[in-house]
Amino acid sequence: GLPYTIIRPSALYGERCVSRRVGQIFIENAIQGLDININGDGNDKLDFTYIDDLISGITECCNNKKAINETFNLTYGNARKINDLIEILKSEFPKIKVFYKEREKFMPERGTLSTEKAKKLINFEAKNSIENGYIKYISWYKKFWKLNFS
């Protein structure tokens, strides 16, 4: 009889999000002048979720009775290639070197998660594509790195 709400983000990234996910690893390597290594050809897709969008969705879940006893995908809702993320990274770190290696067989195939239920029940809609969210994350990370590791 205990009420619950299950929230499922995917490929989370953004300021203060230091969970060692792909977006963070790429930025840290770029800042340090290290190579970027990708499992596969970079065409695998992830449904990247900017931290502000997740927080907005969690807030909606907390404030909306329709969220009680429900499960929601709180993601951008449009999976993007790892190579798309790399292109954005290259715009900020033009000298990075990217290497591709054979995709590990145990890696699961991922893609877009449907956010239709969250849109319908709690009016959730992510606002940050990787084109603007990842740039904000890179900018924050550069300042963070300079303050803590320079």
C-alpha positions in Angstrom: 0.0 0.0 0.0 3.0 2.3 -0.1 2.8 4.8 -3.0 5.7 4.9 -5.4 6.9 6.5 -8.6 9.6 4.9 -10.7 11.7 7.2 -12.8 13.9 5.9 -15.6 16.5 8.4 -17.0 18.9 7.4 -19.8 22.5 8.5 -20.5 22.4 11.3 -18.0 24.7 14.2 -18.4 25.1 17.8 -17.2 26.5 20.1 -14.6 27.4 18.4 -11.3 26.6 15.0 -12.9 29.8 13.2 -12.3 28.7 9.6 -12.6 31.4 8.5 -15.0 28.9 8.2 -17.9 30.1 8.5 -21.5 29.5 12.3 -21.7 31.7 13.0 -18.7 34.4 10.5 -19.7 34.7 12.2 -23.1 35.0 15.7 -21.6 37.6 14.6 -19.0 39.7 12.9 -21.6 39.5 16.0 -23.9 40.4 18.4 -21.1 43.5 16.3 -20.3 44.5 15.8 -23.9 43.8 12.1 -23.7 42.4 10.0 -26.5 38.7 9.2 -26.9 38.1 5.5 -27.2 34.8 4.3 -28.6 33.5 0.8 -28.5 32.1 0.2 -32.0 31.9 2.6 -34.9 30.1 5.4 -33.0 26.8 4.7 -34.6 25.3 3.2 -31.5 22.5 5.4 -30.1 21.8 6.6 -26.6 18.8 8.7 -25.4 20.9 11.4 -23.8 19.2 13.2 -20.9 20.3 16.6 -19.7 20.2 16.9 -15.9 17.9 20.0 -15.9 15.3 18.0 -17.9 15.5 15.1 -15.4 15.1 17.5 -12.4 12.1 19.1 -14.1 10.5 15.7 -14.6 11.2 14.6 -11.0 9.6 17.9 -9.8 6.5 17.1 -11.9 6.4 13.6 -10.5 6.5 15.0 -6.9 3.9 17.6 -7.6 1.4 15.7 -9.7 -0.9 13.0 -8.1 -1.1 11.3 -11.6 2.5 10.2 -11.0 1.6 8.0 -8.0 2.2 4.3 -8.7 3.5 5.0 -12.2 6.7 4.4 -14.1 8.1 7.1 -16.4 10.9 7.4 -18.9 12.3 10.9 -18.2 14.6 11.2 -21.2 15.0 13.5 -24.2 13.0 10.9 -26.2 15.2 10.9 -29.3 18.3 8.7 -29.2 21.4 10.1 -30.9 24.6 8.5 -32.2 27.8 8.6 -30.0 29.4 10.2 -33.1 26.9 13.1 -32.7 28.3 13.7 -29.2 31.8 13.5 -30.5 31.1 16.1 -33.2 30.0 18.5 -30.5 33.0 17.7 -28.4 35.3 18.4 -31.4 33.7 21.9 -31.7 35.1 22.7 -28.2 38.3 20.5 -28.4 39.4 20.5 -32.0 42.6 18.6 -31.4 41.1 15.5 -29.8 41.9 12.1 -31.2 39.1 9.6 -31.5 39.8 5.9 -31.8 37.2 3.2 -32.6 37.6 -0.4 -31.5 35.5 -3.5 -32.0 32.2 -3.3 -30.2 32.2 -5.5 -27.1 29.7 -8.2 -27.6 28.2 -7.9 -24.1 27.2 -4.3 -24.6 23.4 -4.0 -24.9 21.8 -2.3 -27.9 20.1 0.9 -26.7 18.0 3.5 -28.3 15.1 5.9 -27.8 12.8 5.5 -24.7 9.2 6.6 -25.2 8.3 9.6 -23.1 4.6 9.6 -24.3 3.3 8.4 -20.9 5.2 11.2 -19.1 3.9 13.8 -21.6 0.4 12.6 -21.2 0.1 12.1 -17.4 2.5 14.8 -16.0 3.1 17.1 -19.0 6.8 16.3 -19.1 8.8 17.4 -22.1 12.6 17.6 -22.2 13.9 20.9 -23.6 17.6 20.3 -24.0 19.0 18.5 -27.0 22.6 17.5 -26.9 23.4 20.4 -29.2 22.7 22.9 -26.4 22.9 20.7 -23.3 26.3 19.2 -24.0 27.8 22.6 -24.8 26.5 23.8 -21.4 28.0 20.7 -19.7 31.4 21.2 -21.4 31.5 24.9 -20.4 30.7 24.0 -16.8 33.3 21.2 -16.8 36.0 23.4 -18.1 35.4 25.8 -15.2 35.1 23.0 -12.7 38.4 21.4 -14.0 40.3 24.7 -13.9 39.2 25.4 -10.3 39.9 21.9 -8.9 42.7 20.4 -11.0 44.8 23.3 -12.4 
